[in-house]
């Protein structure tokens, strides 16, 4: 566990990010019986490391991971490994040595334990002593955003321009809205960000509904796992009763802030996103990212093409 340090510079802009990682990962059992789901590898890098790298690339260098019981491996991953480093150094394996050290040098990573899994809102509330009265980001470890598609950095820019809270939104099919929190929105013209290639614009959020049925959804704009929050969220969470599923919902607290007049905006994302909490999407992320790597891609793509031909031939033979 690292020691906190003071950060020099303009404290009116966010430097801190909170990553909830206390979930049980039941959809990946039995693999997650002993391994935190956040450390399941995307090729050879844990999903959680991709999230931390995204935060650092956006300028957020102070990371708080909310952990639960049995998540000690997360702490180990972002710590130094002297014996392993010494062995790699002795072998002259510089590439792997650099990779091992990178995870320990990425950011100032701190930890706090969420005593019981009482929902995303409760996990964020646990971060109040660490965050204090600063604007901060929340990144969910199940949402992997392709490094080539900017999302968090534009969200930070919108918050700096407009204040309040900013949430990432993505269009989903109507039959999937019940899996997400959904937003009612209005146009918010005239807002500019430095990189909008993967964005569909910025909107004003007027209401939020947690996992509505298709008939009750205010839109098909679903909340995905990136938030930039003002510190008022902590007081709102103190007064938020358990909602859907008996858990404290972050969406409900943000809804209350919007009703109180706190600015609430959404950045519509149209880039590449992988829900690594879903087994199918996890596999798609592994295949896509492996296929695009220079060191693995060419032979892997060739094999993948041959494998697909075999499957189609088998299917034709059976039909």
DAZIRA-V592185 format. One line per field, one symbol per residue. ss: DSSP state (~ for helix, > for strand, _ for the rest). phi: phi as a letter, one per 40 degrees, with the letter a starting at -180 (. if undefined). psi: psi as a letter, one per 20 degrees, with the letter a starting at -180 (. if undefined). A space follows every 10 residues. Layout:
ss = ???
phi = ???
psi = ???
//
This chain:
ss = __________ _____>>>>> >____~~~__ ~~~___~~~_ >>__>>~~~~ ~~~~~~~___ _>>>>>>___ _~~~~~~___ _~~~~~~~~~ ~__~~~~~~~ ~~~~~__>>> >>>______~ ~~~~~__~~~ ~____>>>>_ __>>>_____ _~~~~~~~~~ ~~__>>>>>> >__~~~~~~_ >>>>>>>___ ________>> >>>>>>>>>> __________ >>>>>>>>>_ _~~~~~~~__ ___~~~___~ ~~~~~~~~~_ ___>>>>>>_ __>>>___~~ ~~~~~~~~~~ ~_____~~~~ ~~~~~~~~~~ ~~~~~~~~_
phi = .cccbcbchc ccbcbbbbbc abccgccbcc dccbbddcbc ccgbbddccd ccccccccgb bbbbbcbbcg bcccccccbc bdcccccccc cgcccccccc cdccbcacbb baccdacbhc cccccccdcc cgbbcabbbc ccbbbdccbc bccccccccc cbggbbbcba cbddcbcccb cbbcbbcbcg bbbcabcbbb hbbccbabbc fccdcbccab cccbcbbbbc cdccccccbc cdbdggbccc dcccdccccc gcdbbbbcbb ccbbcccbcc cdcccccccc cccccbddcc cccccccccc ccccccccc
psi = prpqqqprao iiqqiqqpop ljqilhijqj hjhipphijp qnejpqghhh gghggghjjo iopoporapj khhgghhjrq mgggggghhh ikmhghghgg hghijgropr qqpohqnkrh ghghhhighg gckqqrqppp iioopphiop ggghghgghh hiacqpqpqp pqqhjihiir qqpprrqmrj pqrhokhjqk rpqppiqppo mqqhiipiaj oqprlpqoqq iihghhhhjo qpcpjjqoph gghhggghhi jpporqoopj apqpniipgg hghhgggghg hiphhhgghg hghgghghhg ghgghhhi.
//
